[in-house]
Amino acid sequence: MPKLHKRIPKTSELMWVFGTVFMALGVCLNKKSDLGVSMIAAPTFILQEFLSSFSSFFSAGVTEYLLQGVILIVLFIVVRKFEWRFLLCFVAAIIYGYCLDLWLLILGPSPFQSLALRWVMLIVGDLSVSFGVACFFRTYIPLQIHELFVSEVSAKFSFPLPKTKWIYDLSFLALSVILAFTLFNDYSTFDWTKIYAQSFHSIGLATVITTLINTPTIKLCGFFIDKVFITSPLFPELEKLLRKTDSHSDKTSSASRNPLSEDFSDKSPSVENNTDDTDVRIKDIPDKN
């Protein structure tokens, strides 16, 4: 008799909430580790450190959504199209920005004390960010602009989504290094021997490590998400509304309409991603006794 394993259905909207909350939490934990934040978050904290000397308006969250606004303009140029749903992504970026500021307010700005604890919390933060990104790739609700950029460029030029994400991450790593070493005119104080124990303007050894493990951990988190949740919509009419694009929508690939590609989803034959079924049947392991 096969065992009956139920997955939680109609969670597409929940994925967006999870993505926003867990990504903001992960970035906050990365920052408090003082070992270097992720390559995507690093430009935000570097620019925030620089701009906050001119105005207190530039919190981490505000700087984040302003930076995403600039990336959105670049996306318009690269893909050579405009869709109103892109603007909704900027709204999502604003919500994420204030969520990030809220986590920083709750957990406080001071780094964790011991080096061992900081590395542990860094790993927790990395997993939280990866979980958040994996959730974003499983919702129809407008993504943050980072994820939108990756998915749209992947679809436009038929690039594999994980490879596109990796290139995007490496590009932000390079940008972070350039900003950290040019904005503050204190590059002479950088000490390579302490890179494992302290960040330099929010970049450090952890930034490099996160860049390398980010894509595979997103895929791993996605595997477990697909084992537990069926990311079908709770509000199908809202999904239809948000999936409507401009006059070029009929020429848009399915990957563009749904940024979740086969490379970030579980295609195991034992788990069917069927939006109508909530049960997954897995054969019993034979009893050897």
N, C-alpha and C positions, 0 to 999 in steps of 0.2 A: 504494500500500500504506500503510494508516494506521500511524502510529507507536504503539507500545504504552507507556503510561506507568503504572507501578505505584504505587499508594498503599499505605501501610503499614496493614494491617488490625488490628482488635481492639485499639484503643488508648484506649478510654474510661478505663480505670484509670490509664494513663500520663498522660492529660490532667489528672487530679487531682494527680498527683505534680508535673507540670510547673507547674500552677497555683500550688501551694503554694510551690515553690522559686523560681520566677521572680517571683512577686508579692513575696515577702519580699526577694529580691535587689533588685528595683526600688525598693522603699520605702527600703531601706538606702542605695542610691545617691542617691536624692532627698535623704535626710537629710544625707549627707556633702557634697552640693553646697552646702548652707547657703544655698539660694535660695528655700526653701519646699518642703515636701513636698506630696504630693497631698492633695486636700480630704478624702478618706476617711481617710488616715493622720494628718492634722494634729491632730484632737482627741486621738488617742492620745498623740502626742509632747507636746502641751501639757499634758495631764493628768499624764503621766509626769513632766514637769519640775516640776510643782506638787507631786505626791504624793511624789516621791522625797525631798523636803526633810523629810518626816515618817518615811519608812521606805525602806530600800534594797530592800525586797521588790518595790517597784513598778518593775520593769524595763519597757522598751518592750513586750516580748512579753506580760508578765503584764497590763499595763494594757490592751493590745489585746484579749486574750480576755475580760477583765472587762467592758470596754466593749461587746463583742459580746454578752455575756450580757444586758446591759441592753437592747440593741436587740432581742434575741430576745423578751424580755418584752413590749416594745412591739409586736412582730409578733403575738404571741398576742392582744393586745387589738384590733389593727387588723383581722386576718382572722377573728377570733372562732372559732378552732379550735385544737386541739392535736393534733399528730402526733408519735409517738415518734421519727420520723426527724429532727425539728427538734432534738432533744437531741443526735443524732449530729453535727449541724452545730456544736454547741458544742464537741464533742470535736475536730472539724476545726479550730476556732478556736484551741484550745489547742495543737494540733500546729503550726499556722501561727505562733503566738506564740513558741514556742521556736525555730522555724526563723528567725524574724526576729532573735531574740536571738543566734542562732548566727552569722548573717551580720554583725551588728554587732560581734561578738567577733572574727570573722575579718578584717574590713576595717578595724576600729578606729573610734573615735568622732570622730577629728579630721577636719575638712573638707578637701577638696582645696585645694591651694594657689592656683593661678592662677585668675582669674575665667573665662578662656576654657575651661579644663579643667572647671571646675565646671558651666558651661552645657552642655558636651558630655556630661558624665556625667549631668546632669539629663535630657537627652533620652534617653540610653540607659536610664536608670531608668524614665522614662515608658513607653517601648516595652516594657520588661520587665514592668511592671505590667499594661499593656494585653494583652500576650501571656498573662500569667497569668490575667487575668479571662476572656479568650476561651477559654482551656482549661477553666476552671471551667464555662462554659456548655455544654461538650461532654462532660460526664461525668455518670453516674448516681450516683456516690459523693457523699455529702452535701457541699453547698457550704459555704463560709464564710457566716456569717450576713448579711454585707453583700449578697452575691449572692442568698442565699435571700430576703431581705426584698424585693429588687427583683423577683425572679421571682414570688413569691407574691402581692404586691400587684398586679403586672401581670396575673396570672391572675384574681385575685379580682374586680377592677374592670374587666377587659377593656381595660386601657391598653396601648398599644404599649410593648414592652420597652425600646427605646432611649430613648424619652421619659421613661419611668419612671426609668431609670438617670440621666438628665440631671437630673431634678428631685431625685432622691436626692443626687446630687453637689452641686448648688447648696445644698441644705439643710445638708449637712455643711460647705460653705464658709462659710455664714452662722454656723453653730455655732462653727467654728474662730475666726472673727473675734471673736465675742462672748467666748469663753473667753480668747483671747490678751489682750484689752483689759480684762478684768475680774478675772482671777485673781491678777495680779502687781502691780497698782497702779503700773505704770511706763509707762503709755501716753504720758506726756509725753516719753519718750525715743525714741518712734517717729519716724523721719526718712523722709519720703516720697521724698526725693532719693536715698536709698540702697537703695530697694526692689528695684532691679535687681541689686544686688551683695551683699545680705545679708538674711537672713530675720529676722523679728521673732517670736520664740517659735514657730519652725517654719512660719510663714506668710510669704509674700512674693509677688513678681510671678509666680514660677513656680507658685505655688498657683493663681492665677487662670488662667494659661495652661493648666495641666493640666486644670482644670475644663472649659475650653472644648474641648480636643482629645481628652479621654478617650474619649467615646463613639465618634467616628469612627475613632480609632486601634484601639479594640477590634474594631470591625467590619472594619477592614483586616487586622488580625492574624488574625481568624477566617477571612477569605477565603484567606489563605495556608495556614492550618492545614488547611482543607478540601481544598486542592490536594495536600497531602502525606499526610494521615492519613484513615483511615476510623475514626470513633470508635464502632465497635461494641464490645460487651463481650468481654473475654477470658474472663470468668467469668459466663455468662448466668444461672446459678442465683443468684449473689450479686445480680445486677441485679434479678431478680424479687423477691428477699427485701427489698431496700432500697426497691423501688418500691411495696411494700405499705403502705397508709396506714390510717387509721382508717375507721370506718363511713361516712364522707362521701366516701371516695375515688371512688365511682362517680359522684359529682356534680362531681368536680374536673375541670377542663379539662385538655386534653393539654399545654397550656403549663405548668400547675402541676406535672404529673408529670415533664415534661422542660423545664427552664428555657430551653433553647435555642429561640429563636423564629426565624421566617424572616428577621427583620431583623438577626440576628447570625450568620446562616449564609450560605454561598455557594449561590445558586440558579441559577448559570450553567448553561445547557443542556448545555455541554460536559463538565460534571463532575456525575455522578450520585452522590448520597449513598446508595449502595446497600450495605447491610451484608453482602450475599452476594457482591458482586463486588469484586475487588481491582484491577481494571484500568480505566483510563480511556483511551478511544481519542480521539485528537485528529487531525483531518485535517491532512495535510501542507500546508505553504504551497507553492503552485506555484513551481517553479523558473523564474525569469525569464531565465535565461541560455540 
